[in-house]
Amino acid sequence: MTSSYLDFPDIDPVLVSIGPLFGYGPLNIHWYGVMYAVAFAIAYWLANRAAAKPGSGWSKEQVSDLLFFGFIGVIVGGRLGYVFFYNFDQLLAEPLYLFKTWQGGMSFHGGLLGVLLAMAWFSRRHQKSFLKLGDFVAPLIPLGLAAGRLGNFINGELWGRTTDVPWAMVFPHAGPEPRHPSQLYHVALEGVLLFIIIMLVRRLKPVTGTLGGVFLLGYGAFRFFVEFFRQPDAQLRELAEAGMTMGQWLCLPMMAAGLGLIIYVNSKSATSTQEAK
């Protein structure tokens, strides 16, 4: 391997430390938590911007309702997904591990399931089409994902595999070998590029359900690709060595669902157009 690599930026994971308070230790505000707040703020701004357009059919109250329950879905689903998909053995050995969120551990795919459940509830309560709801939500997610991955990068966690590429970095807790900054690959592909693709497709005024399908397919494909450069979770390394990582396995049904949805809604629209003629 080459001895040339980039220095990992020396960023304290704790943004602000206040206290000690009331005789206890200091209150630490971590960058990772701030990034979750940034993700929510981005989603809130984009959602209200879309709702403010004439004929959107959305009120500010509905947007706030959707984002609140969506955020709950992300947190609860993300934690459950991580524990069941990535650390089930530890859950069996220590059931209370499920609630030890301060030890870290969130899963995107679990968070997605949580959001889908929140959307299903919201759709029924407000009598909104689930597919239209998916199209409304799809543009809100990628930039929030980018913020979360930046939080991972600042924490020096979820690093990549060893490499000799010129932009490799030595992460503080990953040993002396230079590695792919895979968190930044997530930011660029699942965050920025996916957001651009969704916004470009939206400008074409696609058939209802298309944007939701583009998100599922796009995220699944980009995540599947980045997993080739990301270090597999230690407890699941045997799975990765056998062929694919857990993240890649979870992306397969996601990509299939996205592609199937795009084909279904567009073929149904084409059939309806032909019948109308």
N, C-alpha and C positions, 0 to 999 in steps of 0.2 A: 504493500500500500504506500501511497505517497505521504510525505510528512507535511504536505501543504494542506491546510484546511482553514475554514473560517472560525473565528472566535465566537463562542456562544455569548450573546449579550448579557452583561451582568445586571440583571433586573431582579430586585427583591420581590418575591411572590406576594409579600405583604405590602399593599399600597400605603395604608395608614394604620398606625397603632395608637389607640386612644386609651388612656388610663395609666395605672390600674383604676378600676371602677368599683366603688362600694366594698373595698377590701379584697376584691378578687383580682385576678390577672387582667391584663390589658385586653381591650376589644380590638381584634385584628380584622381589618378589612382587606381581603385578598383580591388580587387582580382577577382571579378566576370568577369570583362572585360578581365583581364589577362587570365582567364580560357578559355574564348572564343578564345583568340589568341593561347593558348596551343592546343585547339581542332583543330583549323585550321592547326597548325604546324604538329600535329600528322597525320592528313589526308593527308597533302602535302607530308610528308616523306613516308608514306605507299603507296600512289599512285605512286610516282616517283620510289619507289623500285619495285613495280609490273610492271611499264612501262619499266623499264630497262632490264627486262628479255627478252631473245631472242625470237622473234616471238610474242611479246605482241601485236603488232599493234598499240601501243601508242607512241606519241611523247611528249616531255616535254611541248611543246606549247599547245597541246590538254589537258594535265593534268592541266596546269595553267588555261586554259579556263574553263574547267569543274568545278574546285574548286572555281573559282571566281563567276561564276553564281550560283553554288550550295550554296555558302555562302550568296549571295544575297537572294536566295530562303529561306534559313533558317531564316534570319533576318526578311524579309517581311512576309513570311508565318507564322513564329512563333508569330509575333505581331498580325497579323490579326486573327490567330487561337485563341489566348488568349482572345482577345476582343470579338469575335463572339461566342466562345464556353463557356467562363467562365465569361464574364462581359458584356453581351449584353445589359442588363438593363442600366448600366452606360453609354454605348455608345449612347443609345437612349436619355438619359437625358443630355448628354454632348458629342456631336459628335467630338469635338476636343480631347477628351480623347484618341482617336486612335493614335494620334501623341505624346502623353506624355509618351514617352518611358523611361524617367528618373524616372518615378514612378514605374518602374518594370512591369513585366508581359509578359512572353513568353510561348508558348505552343509547346510541341514536335510535336503533331499531326498536328498542323498548319505548323510547320517547315518542316515536312515530305511532306506535300502536295506541299509546295513551292519547295522542292528539286525535287520531281517527275515532276513538271512542267518544272524546269530547265533542268532535264534529257531529257524530251521529246523534248525540243527545241534543246538541244545539239545533241541528236540522229539524228534529222532531218538535222541539219546543217552539221554534220560531217559524215552522212551516216553510222552510227553505229547501230547495233541491240539494241533495247531497253532492251531486256532481258540480253544480254551480258553486257550492260552498268550497269544494276542493279547488276550483279554479281561482276563487278569491284568496284562498289561503296559500296556494303554491308560491306566489312571488314573495310572501312574507318570510319564508323560512331560510333561503340560502345565505343572506347576509348575516342573519343571526347565527347560523352555523359557522360562518367565517369568524365571527367574534369569539365564539366558544373555542374554536381551534387555536386562535391567538392566545387565549387563556391557557390552553394546554402547552403551547410553546413557551410562554413566559414561565410557567411552572417547571419547565424542563422535563415533561412527562410525555408518554406515548411517542417516544422517539422512533427513528427509523432503523433499518438494518445497516450493518457496517458497509462502508463503501469507500472508494477512492476518488469520487467525483470532486471537482474543484470547490464546490459549495458545501462539502461535508462539514459537519460540526461535531465537536466533542461535548456531549451533554454532561452536566455535573454529576448525575447519579447513574450513568450508563457505562462506566468504565473508561479506559483511555482510548478506545478505538473511535475514529471519526465515523459519523453516521449520517444517513439521509435526514434532513430536517422535514420529515414527512408531515408534520403538523402544518407546515406552510404549503405543502402540496394540497392538503385538504382545503386550506383557505382559498387557494387559487382556483381549484377545480370545482369542488362541491359548493363553494361559496360564491366567488366573483363570477366565474365563467357560467355556472348554472343559472345565476340570477340574470345575466345578460341574455342567455338563450331563452329563458322563460319570458322576459320582457319583449324580445324580438318576436317570439311566437304570438304573444298577446296582441301585438300591433297588427297582426294579420287577421284578427277577429276570428279565431278558430271555433270549431264546433264545441259546444259545452262538454266538458270533461277532458278536453285535450290537454289543457294546462296541467291538470292534476296528473295525467298520464306522463307528460313530459318531465315533471318533477320526479316521479317515481323511477322512470327509466333513466333519466339523467343522473340522479344521485346514485342509483344502484351501479351504473356503469362506471362513474368516476370513483366511487368508493372501492369497487372491485379492483380497479386499476391501481389505486394508491396502496392497497393492501400488499401489493408485490414489493413495496419499498418500506413498509412499516414493520417494525419488530413485533412478532406475534406475542400475545400474552403468555407469560412464563408457564402458567398452569394449563395452557392449551397448545403448547409447542408441538406435542406429538400429533395433534390434529393437523397443524400446519405442515409438518414434515410429511404427513401422509398424502398431501395433495393441495388442500386449500385451507385458508384461515377461517375462523368462525365468522368474521365479518364478511368474507366472500360468500360463504354458504347462505348467510342471511340476506345477501344482496340478490341472490338468484331469484327467489320468489318475488322480490320487489321489482326487479327488471321485467320479469314475466308479466306481473300485474300491470305495470306501466305500459308495456307494449300492447298487451291485450286490451287495455282500456282505450288506447289511442285507436287501434284498429276497429274496436267495437263501435265507439261513438261516431267515428267517421263513416264506417260502412252503413250504420243505421241511418245517418243523415243522408247519405247518397241514395239509399233505398227509398227514403221518404220523398226525396226530390224527384226521383223517377216516377213514383206513384202519383205525385201531384201533377206531373205532366200528362 
